[in-house]
Amino acid sequence: MDKGLSIEKESFDIIEQNVDLSKFSDEEKIVVKRVIHASGDFDFAKQIILSNNWLTNFKKIIQTKPAVVCDVNMVKAGITEKYLKVSGLKTHCFISDESIKELAKLKGKTRAETSIEHAFENFDNIIFVIGNAPTALLKVIELNSLYTDKNIFVLGFPVGFVKAAESKEMLTKTDIPFITNKGTKGGSGIAAAAFNALIKVYFNV
């Protein structure tokens, strides 16, 4: 076995020895273990929340070849290239675009918010992968109620002490299909790991 794969397998074995995953389905276990592996934090087994029928909804949206919109470039960088090739999906991150910077300044909004607005205006089917900005997740929630013709799925893992926990709690009260976690923990690597896990689940790679 490849040395990298051997280390990964050993890591997953350690995770299974240290946390109770019995409440999760086989598909959910893949997501949870990859999030724990990316974070080094066993607590995520207790904190992760998956919406009802999340897998059915993910399978539906993946068939539309959705745009994968990341809130920051660190999330985009964490998505494994081979999974993109297998899925045929394309990642997008607009936060550093000059047009987004100018528009955000003009509107008095964050670049994260403006990026999400841009995504809703330009794509009909979107998987949002959010690992940094609570304002991005809040904007997704807001615009989902306005763009009722859009088909979205959200991986919501913003991190921090200002609106991160609140935005994730708000997400759980919507009709948006999602995977998120309770509290202030999160991050780009975790959001990317969750997306990679979903591609692994769907394409069995």
Backbone bond lengths (Angstrom), bond angles and torsions (degrees), N, CA, C in turn:
res aa  C-N    CA-C-N  psi(-1)  N-CA   C-N-CA  omega(-1)  CA-C   N-CA-C  phi
1 M - - - 1.462 - - 1.536 110.01 -
2 D 1.334 116.08 140.19 1.459 121.60 175.12 1.527 109.96 -52.96
3 K 1.341 116.58 139.42 1.467 120.55 -175.32 1.522 112.06 -59.24
4 G 1.351 116.41 -40.51 1.460 120.33 178.86 1.518 111.76 -62.60
5 L 1.333 116.16 -43.44 1.464 120.39 179.06 1.525 110.86 -66.38
6 S 1.337 116.06 -35.13 1.461 120.70 178.46 1.528 111.00 -63.69
7 I 1.321 115.96 -42.92 1.470 120.49 178.32 1.527 110.32 -65.28
8 E 1.333 115.88 -41.30 1.469 120.19 179.10 1.522 110.64 -61.86
9 K 1.341 116.63 -44.74 1.465 120.62 179.23 1.526 110.81 -61.24
10 E 1.326 115.90 -42.69 1.462 119.61 178.75 1.531 110.76 -62.28
11 S 1.328 116.31 -39.18 1.465 120.73 178.25 1.523 110.89 -62.24
12 F 1.330 116.12 -44.27 1.466 119.68 -179.50 1.532 111.02 -66.77
13 D 1.328 116.64 -35.25 1.466 120.12 176.29 1.531 110.59 -63.09
14 I 1.327 116.28 -40.57 1.473 120.96 178.43 1.524 110.34 -64.36
15 I 1.332 116.05 -40.56 1.467 119.97 178.32 1.527 110.35 -60.18
16 E 1.324 116.34 -47.22 1.469 120.00 -178.14 1.526 111.93 -64.99
17 Q 1.313 117.12 -27.55 1.465 121.09 178.88 1.527 112.61 -77.38
18 N 1.334 115.70 -20.58 1.462 119.40 -172.03 1.528 114.98 -109.88
19 V 1.319 117.95 -12.46 1.467 119.73 179.72 1.521 110.45 -133.41
20 D 1.311 114.71 151.92 1.463 121.61 178.45 1.523 108.78 -89.33
21 L 1.323 116.35 111.37 1.466 121.72 -179.30 1.526 111.75 -106.72
22 S 1.314 116.61 14.07 1.461 120.62 -171.98 1.531 113.72 -65.24
23 K 1.327 117.16 -24.65 1.468 119.63 -178.21 1.531 112.53 -79.53
24 F 1.324 116.64 -9.29 1.463 120.47 -176.59 1.522 111.90 -97.55
25 S 1.336 115.97 147.61 1.463 120.82 172.35 1.529 108.70 -71.68
26 D 1.328 116.56 171.32 1.464 119.90 179.98 1.529 111.13 -59.98
27 E 1.334 116.50 -40.96 1.463 120.23 179.79 1.525 110.91 -67.18
28 E 1.315 116.13 -40.35 1.469 120.08 179.42 1.523 111.49 -66.14
29 K 1.312 116.62 -35.60 1.467 120.38 178.77 1.532 111.06 -60.13
30 I 1.325 116.33 -38.38 1.466 119.87 179.28 1.521 110.23 -61.39
31 V 1.329 116.25 -44.18 1.462 121.03 179.51 1.526 110.43 -64.89
32 V 1.323 116.54 -49.11 1.465 121.15 -175.90 1.528 111.06 -62.78
33 K 1.320 116.56 -44.47 1.470 119.58 -178.93 1.520 111.71 -64.44
34 R 1.317 117.31 -37.35 1.460 119.60 -179.76 1.531 111.36 -71.15
35 V 1.320 116.53 -34.18 1.461 119.69 175.99 1.529 110.11 -67.22
36 I 1.319 116.61 -43.47 1.470 120.00 177.64 1.525 110.53 -63.87
37 H 1.309 116.27 -41.62 1.465 121.06 179.41 1.521 110.93 -61.19
38 A 1.341 116.76 -40.63 1.467 120.93 -178.42 1.521 112.40 -71.80
39 S 1.333 115.87 -30.21 1.467 120.36 -175.06 1.522 113.77 -98.12
40 G 1.342 116.01 -23.42 1.458 119.98 -173.27 1.513 112.59 68.81
41 D 1.330 115.43 24.80 1.463 120.88 -171.76 1.528 109.97 -127.75
42 F 1.331 116.22 108.14 1.465 120.97 -179.81 1.533 112.64 -64.09
43 D 1.322 117.69 -22.30 1.463 121.12 -176.72 1.526 112.88 -60.96
44 F 1.321 117.07 -21.86 1.463 118.86 -178.92 1.527 112.02 -62.81
45 A 1.313 117.69 -23.05 1.466 120.03 177.21 1.523 111.33 -62.40
46 K 1.332 115.82 -27.44 1.469 120.76 179.17 1.525 112.06 -95.50
47 Q 1.308 116.93 -16.07 1.463 120.70 -172.39 1.521 114.66 -101.19
48 I 1.318 117.64 -22.30 1.461 119.79 -176.41 1.530 110.81 -68.46
49 I 1.338 115.24 138.40 1.460 122.65 177.17 1.522 108.05 -126.06
50 L 1.312 116.17 130.49 1.467 121.93 177.66 1.525 108.35 -118.64
51 S 1.308 116.43 134.15 1.465 119.96 -178.70 1.524 110.56 -68.33
52 N 1.317 115.04 157.54 1.460 120.03 176.08 1.532 109.67 -58.83
53 N 1.312 116.50 136.97 1.464 122.33 178.39 1.529 112.68 58.76
54 W 1.328 116.58 30.15 1.469 119.41 -177.84 1.525 111.90 -59.57
55 L 1.333 116.94 -39.13 1.457 119.78 -176.08 1.529 111.18 -69.20
56 T 1.323 116.07 -42.43 1.471 120.37 176.69 1.523 110.25 -59.38
57 N 1.324 115.90 -44.47 1.465 120.14 -179.81 1.525 111.85 -67.54
58 F 1.325 116.59 -36.66 1.463 118.85 177.81 1.525 110.25 -65.80
59 K 1.328 117.00 -42.45 1.465 120.20 179.39 1.526 111.04 -61.67
60 K 1.338 116.33 -36.35 1.462 120.10 179.11 1.517 111.48 -66.26
61 I 1.335 116.40 -46.22 1.468 118.50 -176.23 1.517 111.79 -73.22
62 I 1.320 118.74 -32.44 1.460 120.66 -178.32 1.521 110.18 -65.26
63 Q 1.326 116.58 -28.21 1.467 120.63 179.58 1.524 112.65 -72.06
64 T 1.330 117.55 -14.92 1.468 121.57 178.59 1.525 112.06 -88.96
65 K 1.332 117.85 0.84 1.471 122.94 -175.43 1.529 110.25 54.01
66 P 1.329 116.81 60.35 1.464 120.39 -174.15 1.525 113.05 -70.23
67 A 1.325 115.16 160.35 1.451 120.61 168.66 1.522 107.88 -74.52
68 V 1.319 117.05 139.17 1.460 122.21 176.26 1.521 106.75 -103.00
69 V 1.321 116.31 107.37 1.464 121.22 -173.69 1.526 110.09 -106.52
70 C 1.324 116.12 118.94 1.464 123.08 -179.51 1.521 109.25 -101.34
71 D 1.329 116.59 145.00 1.468 118.49 -178.65 1.519 112.33 -75.88
72 V 1.334 118.08 -31.48 1.466 121.48 178.61 1.528 109.47 -136.96
73 N 1.324 115.66 160.48 1.457 120.42 -177.01 1.527 113.44 -66.73
74 M 1.346 117.33 -25.41 1.462 120.31 177.49 1.529 110.98 -63.67
75 V 1.327 117.01 -35.58 1.467 120.30 175.98 1.523 109.62 -66.30
76 K 1.309 115.39 -48.27 1.469 120.50 179.67 1.528 111.00 -57.05
77 A 1.336 116.75 -41.95 1.466 121.39 -178.90 1.523 112.12 -66.22
78 G 1.340 116.85 -26.30 1.454 120.55 -177.53 1.519 114.68 -82.95
79 I 1.323 116.76 -9.45 1.465 120.40 179.33 1.526 109.10 -79.84
80 T 1.315 115.90 126.32 1.466 121.94 -172.80 1.522 111.44 -69.47
81 E 1.330 115.07 128.49 1.463 121.68 -175.27 1.534 111.86 -59.30
82 K 1.324 116.87 -39.74 1.476 118.62 -176.98 1.523 111.05 -65.72
83 Y 1.340 117.30 -30.25 1.457 119.93 178.15 1.523 111.06 -71.67
84 L 1.318 116.81 -33.25 1.465 120.06 175.95 1.530 110.15 -67.47
85 K 1.321 116.25 -40.02 1.460 119.93 179.05 1.524 110.92 -65.07
86 V 1.315 116.09 -42.78 1.467 120.50 179.63 1.527 111.08 -63.76
87 S 1.324 115.99 -41.01 1.468 120.73 -174.89 1.519 113.36 -84.53
88 G 1.342 116.22 -22.04 1.456 119.22 -175.74 1.521 113.28 74.15
89 L 1.320 116.90 14.79 1.458 121.21 -178.47 1.521 111.19 -91.34
90 K 1.328 114.79 158.20 1.465 120.70 179.53 1.515 109.65 -122.60
91 T 1.327 115.78 134.95 1.462 120.32 178.71 1.524 110.73 -93.08
92 H 1.327 114.44 149.63 1.458 121.38 179.29 1.522 109.09 -135.89
93 C 1.320 116.12 143.47 1.462 121.80 170.20 1.516 107.44 -146.53
94 F 1.315 116.32 120.45 1.463 121.15 -171.95 1.528 113.63 -103.65
95 I 1.313 117.39 -2.36 1.456 120.54 -167.73 1.538 113.37 -63.79
96 S 1.320 117.30 -25.15 1.463 120.29 -178.96 1.527 112.92 -99.50
97 D 1.323 117.30 -0.09 1.461 120.27 178.92 1.533 110.01 -65.38
98 E 1.312 116.72 136.76 1.464 120.51 -179.07 1.520 111.50 -60.19
99 S 1.328 116.85 -38.13 1.468 120.10 -179.69 1.523 111.65 -64.67
100 I 1.327 116.01 -35.14 1.466 121.02 178.24 1.521 110.04 -70.55
101 K 1.317 116.74 -42.28 1.467 120.69 178.04 1.524 110.87 -59.07
102 E 1.331 116.33 -45.52 1.462 121.07 -178.38 1.527 111.10 -67.00
103 L 1.324 115.67 -42.84 1.462 119.71 -178.75 1.523 111.18 -66.68
104 A 1.314 117.14 -39.50 1.463 121.61 178.49 1.526 110.52 -61.63
105 K 1.320 115.35 -43.64 1.464 120.15 179.31 1.516 110.72 -64.37
106 L 1.321 116.58 -41.46 1.462 121.93 -179.95 1.529 111.73 -64.07
107 K 1.342 116.11 -40.03 1.466 121.27 -177.33 1.524 113.45 -86.52
108 G 1.342 115.96 -11.31 1.459 119.08 -176.75 1.519 112.42 70.28
109 K 1.335 115.74 34.41 1.462 121.84 -179.94 1.522 109.27 -118.76
110 T 1.320 116.41 167.21 1.459 119.59 175.13 1.529 108.86 -75.14
111 R 1.334 114.71 157.04 1.466 118.98 176.41 1.525 110.73 -63.84
112 A 1.326 116.22 -32.35 1.464 119.81 178.59 1.529 110.80 -63.26
113 E 1.321 116.42 -45.58 1.468 120.28 178.24 1.523 111.04 -61.47
114 T 1.324 115.20 -45.57 1.466 120.66 -177.61 1.525 110.93 -64.54
115 S 1.319 116.82 -35.49 1.468 121.10 177.33 1.525 111.26 -63.43
116 I 1.309 116.12 -41.55 1.470 120.38 179.65 1.514 110.34 -66.78
117 E 1.321 117.46 -41.14 1.466 120.93 176.19 1.527 110.58 -58.71
118 H 1.321 115.50 -42.99 1.467 121.02 178.81 1.532 110.99 -60.99
119 A 1.314 116.12 -41.73 1.468 120.06 179.72 1.527 111.25 -62.99
120 F 1.315 116.84 -46.15 1.462 119.97 179.69 1.528 111.76 -62.68
121 E 1.317 116.24 -33.44 1.470 120.34 -178.98 1.529 112.26 -74.38
122 N 1.336 116.92 -22.33 1.461 119.57 -171.17 1.528 115.79 -113.13
123 F 1.327 117.96 -13.89 1.466 120.17 -178.74 1.524 110.93 -130.50
124 D 1.317 115.87 147.82 1.469 120.93 177.71 1.524 112.54 -96.01
125 N 1.312 116.10 -30.73 1.466 122.24 -179.14 1.525 108.24 -123.69
126 I 1.340 115.63 121.00 1.462 119.39 -171.27 1.525 111.39 -139.68
127 I 1.326 115.93 133.25 1.461 121.28 164.39 1.524 106.12 -102.91
128 F 1.309 116.76 114.91 1.457 121.29 177.25 1.528 109.08 -89.87
129 V 1.328 115.78 128.83 1.461 121.35 177.91 1.523 106.68 -118.47
130 I 1.326 115.79 101.71 1.463 121.51 -171.45 1.521 109.95 -114.35
131 G 1.344 115.54 117.99 1.459 119.76 -176.82 1.507 114.36 -129.28
132 N 1.335 115.88 10.91 1.456 117.43 -176.98 1.527 112.99 -138.80
133 A 1.321 117.02 -57.39 1.464 121.35 -165.51 1.527 113.91 -98.82
134 P 1.329 117.68 113.02 1.462 120.29 173.55 1.526 112.53 -58.43
135 T 1.333 116.92 -32.66 1.467 119.06 -179.98 1.526 111.01 -65.06
136 A 1.334 116.99 -30.59 1.463 120.07 176.88 1.526 110.39 -66.10
137 L 1.315 116.49 -44.92 1.460 120.20 179.91 1.523 110.84 -65.79
138 L 1.312 117.14 -42.12 1.469 120.35 177.86 1.525 111.03 -61.42
139 K 1.317 117.15 -37.88 1.469 120.63 178.60 1.525 111.15 -68.43
140 V 1.325 117.56 -37.32 1.466 120.90 175.62 1.526 110.12 -59.96
141 I 1.315 115.91 -46.19 1.465 120.67 -179.62 1.530 110.45 -61.78
142 E 1.328 115.97 -44.12 1.465 120.59 179.85 1.528 112.20 -62.44
143 L 1.329 116.06 -48.48 1.464 119.80 -174.39 1.523 112.61 -74.96
144 N 1.319 117.01 -25.27 1.465 119.36 177.45 1.529 111.20 -59.94
145 S 1.324 116.75 -33.43 1.468 120.30 179.96 1.529 111.86 -77.84
146 L 1.343 116.47 -16.52 1.468 120.56 179.80 1.528 111.74 -95.90
147 Y 1.339 115.90 -41.45 1.466 120.95 179.44 1.529 108.76 -93.92
148 T 1.297 116.33 74.76 1.472 120.47 -174.13 1.526 112.89 -70.86
149 D 1.333 117.27 -11.71 1.458 120.98 -179.97 1.527 112.32 -90.01
150 K 1.327 116.73 -2.51 1.459 120.31 -178.65 1.524 111.08 -87.18
151 N 1.326 115.02 151.71 1.461 122.09 178.47 1.522 107.37 -116.41
152 I 1.346 117.22 112.50 1.463 119.30 -174.87 1.523 111.83 -130.70
153 F 1.325 113.67 158.99 1.465 123.19 172.98 1.524 105.59 -138.64
154 V 1.327 117.20 138.63 1.462 119.95 -173.18 1.523 112.23 -123.31
155 L 1.324 115.03 127.70 1.459 122.03 165.63 1.517 105.03 -103.92
156 G 1.323 116.63 103.51 1.454 121.23 -170.84 1.518 113.13 -111.05
157 F 1.336 116.28 99.97 1.465 121.26 -179.21 1.532 112.30 -129.87
158 P 1.349 117.69 46.02 1.466 117.72 176.35 1.525 110.37 -63.00
159 V 1.328 115.22 151.90 1.459 120.23 -172.87 1.520 110.17 -122.00
160 G 1.317 116.66 150.19 1.461 119.48 173.40 1.513 113.86 127.70
161 F 1.335 114.80 -174.71 1.456 121.31 -172.84 1.528 113.54 -108.02
162 V 1.344 116.15 -3.25 1.464 119.83 179.07 1.519 109.45 -113.95
163 K 1.305 115.94 100.25 1.466 124.77 174.15 1.529 115.50 71.68
164 A 1.325 117.92 2.97 1.465 118.70 179.31 1.527 110.77 -66.90
165 A 1.332 116.48 -54.40 1.466 120.07 179.57 1.519 111.16 -62.81
166 E 1.330 115.96 -40.22 1.473 120.43 -177.75 1.528 111.22 -65.69
167 S 1.329 116.89 -41.56 1.466 119.56 -178.96 1.520 111.20 -65.09
168 K 1.327 116.38 -38.01 1.468 120.13 179.36 1.527 110.86 -69.55
169 E 1.311 116.38 -37.65 1.464 118.81 176.89 1.528 110.43 -64.83
170 M 1.329 116.67 -40.13 1.464 120.41 177.19 1.519 111.11 -61.63
171 L 1.329 116.88 -39.54 1.462 121.18 179.20 1.518 110.90 -58.94
172 T 1.322 116.75 -40.29 1.469 120.25 -177.26 1.531 112.53 -67.46
173 K 1.319 116.68 -14.91 1.468 120.79 -178.58 1.522 112.58 -98.68
174 T 1.332 116.70 5.33 1.460 121.22 178.88 1.527 110.43 -99.09
175 D 1.327 115.07 177.87 1.465 120.16 175.36 1.529 111.51 -96.11
176 I 1.328 116.73 10.91 1.463 121.75 179.31 1.530 109.36 -75.21
177 P 1.327 118.79 131.57 1.470 119.55 172.52 1.523 109.58 -68.61
178 F 1.335 116.53 133.62 1.463 118.84 -170.55 1.519 112.36 -153.36
179 I 1.351 113.57 164.38 1.458 122.98 161.87 1.525 105.66 -133.02
180 T 1.323 117.38 129.83 1.452 121.62 -178.39 1.518 108.98 -150.99
181 N 1.327 116.10 -168.06 1.464 119.95 176.82 1.527 110.43 -145.90
182 K 1.292 115.48 157.44 1.461 120.35 176.96 1.527 109.87 -76.64
183 G 1.335 115.53 147.70 1.454 119.96 168.21 1.514 115.77 90.00
184 T 1.324 114.12 -166.91 1.461 122.03 -171.73 1.523 113.86 -88.40
185 K 1.329 117.45 -14.57 1.467 119.82 -178.67 1.528 110.72 -70.73
186 G 1.311 114.96 154.10 1.459 121.19 179.32 1.505 108.50 167.00
187 G 1.321 117.04 -151.86 1.454 119.83 176.05 1.518 113.03 133.82
188 S 1.318 114.63 162.61 1.462 121.71 -176.45 1.523 112.62 -60.82
189 G 1.344 116.03 -44.57 1.456 119.81 -178.88 1.516 112.61 -63.41
190 I 1.317 116.05 -34.71 1.462 121.13 -179.70 1.524 110.80 -71.29
191 A 1.333 116.54 -44.35 1.462 120.36 178.38 1.527 111.02 -61.53
192 A 1.335 116.06 -44.05 1.459 120.33 178.78 1.526 111.18 -64.19
193 A 1.332 117.11 -40.21 1.466 121.26 179.29 1.519 111.08 -62.69
194 A 1.331 116.30 -39.06 1.463 120.26 178.80 1.525 110.55 -64.67
195 F 1.324 116.79 -41.46 1.471 119.51 177.65 1.522 110.73 -64.96
196 N 1.320 117.07 -45.98 1.464 120.38 178.08 1.521 111.35 -56.69
197 A 1.321 115.64 -39.49 1.467 120.36 179.69 1.529 111.25 -64.06
198 L 1.327 116.76 -39.79 1.467 119.98 -179.99 1.523 111.47 -64.94
199 I 1.325 116.39 -39.73 1.463 119.68 177.03 1.519 110.05 -65.02
200 K 1.321 116.67 -39.09 1.462 121.78 177.37 1.536 110.50 -62.05
201 V 1.336 115.52 -42.19 1.464 120.48 179.10 1.535 110.99 -63.69
202 Y 1.311 116.54 -49.09 1.467 120.33 -172.90 1.536 112.16 -71.25
203 F 1.341 116.47 -43.84 1.455 120.22 -174.59 1.536 113.25 -96.58
204 N 1.349 115.57 -1.81 1.458 121.33 177.40 1.530 111.60 53.90
205 V 1.342 114.92 51.65 1.467 120.00 -178.58 1.524 109.58 -112.93
